[in-house]
Amino acid sequence: MPYGYKAELSSLSAQTKLMCREANALWVPWGCKNGNAGTAAGVLGAASMVGESLIPLLLNQGRHVFAFSRKAPVAKAEAGVSWRRLAVLGRDSSEVSAIEEWLCLVPIRVLPYYFPMLEAAGVRRVVALSSTSRFTKTASSDPAEKADAASLAEGEERLKAWAESKGVEWVILRPTLIYGLGRDRNVSEIARFIRRFRFFPFFGKAGGLRQPIHVEDVAAACVSALRNPIAANRSYNISGGEILPYRDMVDRVFAALHRRRRSVMIPLAAFRVSVGCLRLLPRYRHWSAEMAERMNRDMVFTHAEAAADLGFSPRPFRLETEDLPQ
C-alpha cells in the first residue's frame, strides 16, 4: 500500500481518522464500463462548496459526473450526476473503471488515501485544490497553523511523486481566501459574527491586503485545468480580482448585511483574552490570536500565470445575498 497507510493514518487527527474509517465502511462499489471515459468526470469531495459550483459547469460541458462525498449532496438528484459515498481504499476498487479525469476537492493532505481508487479508475489527469495558506502560514506563531502549512506542502509533494510514478498528469490550484454560497469559513464567519455581536473586532489598523476569491471562480479554474494541455504538471496560485485591506473587506460585509459599521479596536493582549473566551464556543474554536496578527499582514498572490494558461478572470470582491449565510 503506497506511503504506509497505517503509519500515516496514526498521525492524523481523530476527526480525520473517523472520516477515513466511516468512508471505508460505507463505500459502495460501482462501475463506469459503458465507454464514457471521454465524457465522464470524477469529483472527490463533491458536496463541498466548490463541488456545488463545479458540477453545473461540468454538466454544461455535456459530461456525466460521478460525484463522491462523505456527506449527502446539498442539491436534489439531477440527470447526469451519479452520487456515491466517498471511500478510502474501496474493498473492490477494480469495479471503479473508465474515469480518466478527476477533480479532487478533498483536503490535499488526505488525497493519498484515494490514490488506489484513482488508479483503478484508469486516471489520466488529476486537478487538486491546495491553498495559498501553504505560504502564508509558514511563519505563523500558532503551531497548529504552521502544521497546516506543512501538511499542505507535503500533500502537494506526495501528489506529484505519485502522479509522476504512474504517468498521471497533475494540476494543483492554490486559491486565496474563498467566499460564496454562505458556506465558507472566511467571509461567512465574519458575517455570522456581525449578526450575533453587532460589531467586529480589529487589531491595529487591520490594513493587511486580501484577495477574496469567489467559489464560482475557483470552480471555473478547476474545469479549465481539467483538459488544458498547457496546465499539465503545473501549480497555479489563483486569487480574487480585487486587492483590498482587511478592514475594507469587513466593511463590505457590513454593507451586504445592511448594517452600519461598528468596529472595536482591541489591543493584542486584550484580543488574546477575548479569543480565549470565544474559543469556548464551538463555532469559534478554531480562532486564535494569530488571526488578529494576520489582519495586518499582506496576503497577495498574482494569478498572472493562471490568467495566461487557463483564461482565469476572477471577479472583484462583491457580496450577493446568496453569498451570505442564511
Number of C-alpha atoms within 10 A of each C-alpha: 9 9 11 9 12 9 9 12 16 10 10 13 10 11 8 13 14 12 15 19 13 16 20 17 14 15 20 16 15 13 14 15 12 8 11 15 19 12 16 23 23 23 25 25 22 31 24 19 21 26 27 19 20 24 23 16 17 20 17 9 10 12 19 21 23 21 22 24 21 20 14 13 18 12 8 6 10 8 8 16 18 13 18 21 22 26 26 23 19 21 14 13 21 15 17 19 22 22 27 22 25 23 25 23 23 21 16 22 20 18 18 20 20 17 19 16 22 23 19 18 23 16 23 18 23 26 28 25 23 25 22 21 20 20 15 18 20 17 11 17 14 15 13 13 20 18 15 17 22 18 17 23 19 15 19 23 14 17 22 19 12 16 20 13 9 12 11 21 20 24 23 25 21 21 26 24 22 24 27 27 21 21 20 20 12 14 24 21 18 18 22 16 16 21 14 10 8 15 18 20 17 22 21 14 12 20 19 18 21 25 26 28 24 27 26 22 24 27 23 20 24 25 19 17 29 22 15 12 11 11 21 18 17 14 19 25 18 28 30 27 18 15 19 17 20 23 19 16 20 20 18 18 20 21 12 16 17 9 15 11 16 12 15 10 13 15 13 16 10 12 19 16 11 15 19 16 12 16 14 10 10 8 12 15 13 12 13 20 19 17 17 21 18 19 21 19 17 17 20 18 17 14 19 16 15 21 15 11 15 22 14 22 18 22 15 15 18 16 19 11 12 11 19 22 15 10
